Amino acid sequence: MDFKDKVAIVTGAGQGIGLEICKQLVANGANVILNDLDAALTKEAVANLDGNEGNCIGLAGDSSDMQLIDKMVDSAVTEFGKLDVVVANAGITLFGEFLSYTPESFFEVMKVNLGGSFFLAQAAAKLMKKQGFGGSILFMSSVTGHQAHENLAAYGMSKAALEMLAKNLVIELSPYKINVNTVAPGATLTERTMSDKDYFGTWQKITPMGSPATVNDIAQAVLFMVSDNAKHITGQSLVIDGGWTAVSPSPYKK
């Protein structure tokens, strides 16, 4: 896919899925604003992307902070002249039983997963409307937004809400040629998940395709959804889970 001269913002991209999305964007010619909460990860990620066809600039900080959101959008314009693509990938997972889940955990999940995504999309859409040539916005959902998962009530509802947000924005943003979609990964091999020694084996057994996803599996789908080839796709959610939601066996059953 050709992203030459396209300009993108990707949040939560210091490692894992977000970093792979950035790698593939710059390899295909895009200029990228790469964000992560961790400043060291942000710096390392940008350094590793040097030498690609596109360029990458790092902006570390909380993706739900309004000042940072404005800075990311402004930087796309000041550094690269425009904004074409936004991937709101940043999110947090705070496990906990429903009956004992704390307000602090609940509102932190909603602030990052929903607030950060909502207001980044808002700021980007305002600019895209002004630019007059459209754009693509993608939210990172999850299979837990489709299928109940133990100890993830707050996280799952935040991801389901992002899918409804994408549908709703079809009404308001289609007149400006801005398409909005979500990608919903299932079990995926990342630095975080692979720290669990049982992760691969557990999901290998219960995933119909025989293994959890790789970050490349997710990033390839994201690139398609934000490419010019998918401009007529909007308000949709693409589940990438090797078939797990079709059968939905629990990873907790012994």
C-alpha positions in Angstrom: 0.0 0.0 0.0 1.3 3.4 -1.0 1.4 6.0 1.8 3.9 8.3 0.1 3.5 11.9 1.4 0.7 10.8 3.7 0.9 12.2 7.3 -0.3 10.1 10.2 -0.6 10.2 14.0 -0.3 6.9 15.9 -0.8 6.9 19.7 0.5 4.2 22.1 3.2 3.3 19.6 6.3 2.8 21.7 6.1 -1.0 21.3 3.7 -3.7 20.3 0.9 -3.2 17.8 1.3 0.6 17.7 5.0 0.4 16.9 4.4 -2.1 14.1 1.8 0.2 12.6 4.3 3.0 12.6 7.0 0.7 11.1 4.8 -0.2 8.2 3.5 3.3 7.6 7.0 4.8 7.3 8.2 1.8 5.3 5.4 2.7 2.8 6.4 6.4 2.7 4.3 8.0 5.4 5.4 10.7 7.7 4.4 9.8 11.3 3.9 11.5 14.6 4.6 8.6 17.1 3.2 9.0 20.6 3.7 6.9 23.7 3.3 7.6 27.4 6.9 6.4 28.0 9.5 8.9 26.9 12.3 6.4 26.7 10.2 4.0 24.6 9.2 6.9 22.3 12.8 7.9 21.7 13.9 4.4 21.1 11.0 3.7 18.7 11.8 6.8 16.6 15.5 5.9 16.5 14.7 2.4 15.2 12.5 3.9 12.4 15.3 6.1 11.0 16.3 5.3 7.5 12.9 4.4 6.2 11.2 6.0 3.2 9.0 8.1 5.4 9.9 10.2 8.5 9.0 9.8 12.1 8.8 12.3 15.0 8.2 11.3 18.6 5.9 13.1 21.0 5.8 11.4 24.5 3.0 11.9 26.9 -0.5 11.0 28.0 -2.6 10.5 24.9 -5.7 11.7 26.8 -4.1 15.1 27.7 -5.8 17.8 25.7 -2.7 19.9 25.4 -0.8 16.9 24.0 -3.6 16.1 21.6 -3.5 19.6 20.3 0.3 19.4 20.1 0.2 16.2 18.0 -2.3 17.7 15.5 -0.4 21.0 15.3 2.9 19.1 14.9 1.6 17.2 11.9 0.9 20.5 10.2 4.1 22.3 11.3 6.4 19.4 10.6 4.8 17.8 7.6 2.2 20.3 6.3 -1.1 18.3 6.8 -2.8 15.4 8.5 -4.3 12.4 6.6 -4.5 9.5 9.0 -5.1 9.1 12.7 -4.8 5.7 14.5 -6.0 6.0 18.1 -4.2 3.0 19.4 -3.3 4.0 23.0 -5.2 2.2 25.7 -4.9 0.7 29.1 -6.1 -2.5 30.7 -6.9 -2.6 34.4 -8.2 -6.0 35.4 -10.6 -6.4 38.3 -13.7 -8.1 39.5 -16.9 -6.0 38.9 -18.0 -6.1 42.6 -14.7 -4.7 43.8 -13.7 -2.5 40.9 -12.7 1.0 42.1 -13.8 4.3 40.8 -10.1 5.2 40.3 -9.5 2.3 38.0 -12.8 2.8 36.1 -12.3 6.5 35.4 -8.6 5.9 34.4 -9.7 3.3 31.8 -12.4 5.6 30.4 -10.1 8.7 30.4 -7.4 7.0 28.3 -9.4 4.5 26.2 -12.4 6.7 25.5 -11.4 10.3 26.2 -8.1 10.1 24.5 -9.6 8.5 21.4 -12.7 10.8 21.3 -10.8 14.1 21.6 -8.0 13.1 19.3 -10.6 12.2 16.6 -12.3 15.5 17.3 -9.2 17.6 16.9 -8.1 15.7 13.8 -11.5 15.9 12.2 -11.6 19.7 12.7 -8.3 20.0 10.8 -9.3 17.5 8.1 -12.5 19.5 7.6 -10.5 22.6 7.2 -8.0 21.0 4.8 -10.9 19.9 2.6 -9.6 16.7 1.2 -10.8 14.2 3.7 -8.9 11.7 5.9 -9.1 8.4 7.8 -9.6 7.8 11.5 -9.2 4.4 13.1 -9.9 3.4 16.7 -8.3 0.4 18.3 -11.1 -1.8 19.7 -10.8 -5.4 21.0 -12.6 -8.7 20.9 -13.6 -7.9 24.5 -15.9 -5.3 23.0 -17.7 -8.2 21.3 -17.4 -11.0 23.8 -17.6 -11.0 27.6 -14.2 -11.6 29.2 -13.5 -12.3 32.9 -12.4 -9.3 35.0 -12.6 -6.9 32.0 -16.0 -5.3 32.4 -14.7 -1.7 32.3 -12.2 -2.4 29.5 -14.7 -4.3 27.4 -17.3 -1.6 27.7 -14.8 1.1 26.7 -13.9 -0.9 23.5 -17.5 -1.5 22.6 -18.1 2.2 23.0 -15.4 3.0 20.5 -17.1 0.9 17.9 -20.4 2.8 18.5 -18.4 6.1 18.3 -17.1 5.1 14.9 -20.7 4.3 13.7 -22.0 7.6 15.0 -19.2 9.7 13.4 -20.3 8.4 10.0 -23.2 10.8 10.3 -21.1 13.8 11.1 -17.8 13.2 9.2 -18.9 11.6 6.0 -19.8 15.0 4.4 -16.1 15.9 4.8 -14.9 12.7 3.2 -13.5 11.4 6.5 -14.0 7.7 7.1 -14.0 6.2 10.6 -13.5 2.6 11.5 -12.2 0.3 14.2 -10.0 -2.8 14.3 -10.7 -5.3 17.1 -7.7 -7.5 17.8 -8.0 -10.8 19.7 -5.1 -12.4 21.5 -1.9 -10.9 20.1 1.8 -11.6 20.7 3.4 -8.4 22.1 6.1 -7.6 24.6 3.4 -7.4 27.3 1.5 -10.6 26.5 4.6 -12.7 26.0 5.8 -11.9 29.5 3.1 -14.5 30.5 4.9 -17.8 29.9 1.5 -19.6 29.4 0.1 -17.0 26.9 1.1 -18.6 23.6 0.2 -22.1 24.6 -3.2 -21.1 26.0 -4.3 -19.2 23.0 -2.8 -21.6 20.6 -5.2 -24.3 22.0 -8.4 -22.2 21.8 -7.9 -20.2 18.6 -9.4 -22.0 15.6 -6.5 -20.8 13.3 -4.0 -22.4 15.7 -2.2 -19.4 17.1 -2.6 -15.9 18.5 -2.1 -13.0 16.1 1.2 -11.3 15.5 1.6 -7.6 15.6 2.1 -7.8 11.8 -1.4 -9.4 11.4 -3.0 -6.4 13.1 -0.9 -3.7 11.5 -1.6 -5.1 8.0 -5.3 -4.8 8.6 -4.9 -1.3 10.1 -2.9 -0.1 7.0 -5.6 -1.4 4.7 -8.4 0.3 6.7 -6.7 3.7 6.6 -5.5 3.4 3.0 -7.1 5.0 -0.1 -8.2 1.5 -1.0 -10.7 1.5 1.9 -12.2 5.0 1.5 -15.7 3.6 1.0 -15.5 1.6 4.2 -16.8 3.6 7.2 -18.5 2.9 10.5 -17.2 -0.7 10.5 -15.3 -2.9 12.9 -12.9 -5.5 11.7 -12.2 -8.4 14.1 -8.8 -10.1 13.8 -8.7 -13.0 16.2 -8.1 -16.2 14.2 -11.8 -17.1 14.7 -11.9 -16.9 18.5 -15.1 -14.9 18.8 -16.8 -17.4 16.5 -16.4 -20.1 19.2 -15.3 -18.0 22.3 -13.8 -20.7 24.6 -12.5 -19.1 27.8 -8.8 -19.0 28.4 -9.4 -19.5 32.1 -11.0 -23.0 31.9 -8.6 -25.7 33.1 
